């Protein structure tokens, strides 16, 4: 065992975050020197129908996306008491609120009178929510607090006509929701050891610089691209590939969740630099991947990209919500230009590179007939992701 391998083992015994980052640098540098990468035990194949079969897609979408916790928004999106965020998520109208007690809650954005949305999609601050159809009024706890013309409507038990609540918890800078009413949520259990990793990013303290939605290829085609560095040199040579080493991955898994570590181009310079002078995060890039659809990617400087990938109505479409975060609000012209440059770069990398080729893949899949996709040993995070889809579907009684 050489010096670097011994150092990895020594540092991994320590839970201190800075030492953990140093351990990641050592692991990445060892791969850089040896032109290697973390690997799965073997090559893995997947039938093409896993990407295009309608029946399978609907069952997986229901089990994976409607029965498991999703990070629906950042805590920063409902920053104050009486703020809210309303959105449509996989054909489910959702209203997330922060009440006077500072607690976040989530509800179906559906009036209990006759099913109208009580709030248009978007965000803002309001004391109460009033249905635009018949002016039934709800507070931030989802309680029915007023009925227009109540004396003529007739007596009802208001407690039975509050908004339908969705299980919701706030953790690690995100608001997590289960889209199916009545499903229990224990976010600490769901995240496990991945929770402290996400918490260490301190996203609740970052500044939202920009947000947008992108239309992309099918769910699995899109997600596969977030989970490997094998394509970086070829596809991203003009964007993020300028900063990262292609086909070099250090992977840590936390059940279905994963932390991917890529090497920056500066990694090789550490061989000639005293270890006491190393700055870990200047030489590696971290991506925190929360199952099934969350990616938090620190790409350049004090900026990161949060991506939430939501499946569409067919196996061929997705909507990706991109949030550009900066460590602080940019104020000077130079800071604003730097943030905009980062935003433009990741937009190009995802929209014009990843999703452009993803759309081509999606249109070509059927031509492969009964053949299989193959995931290489150097794509362990992709393999882990698809294996966890299988595990969740088996727990639901589906045999794939």
C-alpha positions, 0 to 999 in steps of 0.5 A: 500500500503506497503513501496515498492509500495509507493516508486515505485509511488514516483520514477516513477514521476521522469524522471531521469534515475538513479531514473528510475532504482531505481524504476525498482529495487523496482518493481522487489523486490516487485515481489521477496518478493511476488513470483509474476511477471507482468501479462497480463489481461488473458491467450491468445491463438494462432492457430498453423497455425500462426507458420506454415501456408505458405501463412500467413507467407509470408504476415506477413513477407512482412508487418512486415519485409519489410514495417517497420523499421529494425535496420540493423546494429550498427553505430559502423559497419560503424564508419568512412567516406567512410566505408560501410556494405553490407548484404543480408536481407530477400532476399534483397541485402542492401548496407549501407554507410557513406559518406564524409559528415558523413551521413549514407545512404542505397541502394539496392546493385544492379547495375543499368546497369544489376543487378549485386551486386556492392559490396560483402557482408561484410564491409570495407572502399572504395572511390567508388564502382565499379560493377565487371561486367562492371565497372559502378562506384558509390559513397557513395551517390549512384550517378553514377559517371563513366562508363567504355567505356562511349564513346562507350556505348552511352549517358545516363542521369547519374542522372537517373541511381544512386543506388536505395535508401532505407529510412535510419536513424541513431538513438540510436546507430543503422542504421534503414532501410526500405527494400521496396524502396519508403516507408517513415521512421520517426525513431523518430515517430517509436520508440516513448518513446522507443527511449530515452530508447535505447539511454540511452544504449550509444551503439555507444560508445561500442566496438564490441568484436565478431559477428556471425550468428546462424541458428535457428527455425522459426521466432515466435518460436525464438522470443517467447524465447526472451520475457519471463523469465518463462523458465529461471530456467528450460532451462538456469540453467547452463548459464544465469539462474545462474544469473537471477530469473526465472518467474520474469518479470517487463514489460514496453511497448512503443507501439510495443517495450518493455523493459523487466526487470529481477531480478538478483539472488542478488535481495533478498539481498537488503531487508537487505541493506540500500537503499542508498547503492543499485546499481540498475544495479547489481540487475536487468537485462534489455532487450530492445526489438525493434519490430519486431526483435531486442533484446539488452540484458545486461547480465553480467558486462560491456557486452551486447548481440545484437541479430537481428532475420531475418526470412528465406524462410520458416516458419521454419527457421531464421538467428540470427546475434549476436553481442557481445559488451563490454563497452571498448576494452579488452586489458589485458589477464584477460579482454579478457578472461572475454569477451570471457567467456561472448561470450561463455556463451550467445552462449551456452544459445542461440544456445545449449539451446534456439534454440535447444529446439526451433528446437524441438518445430518447428518439433513438431508443426504440430503434434498439429493439430488444437489445439492452443498455449497458452500464460500465464498471466505471459508472457505479453511481448509475448502476447504484441508482437503477439497482435502487429503483429495482429494490423499491419496485420489488418492495411494491410487489413489482417483479423488475 
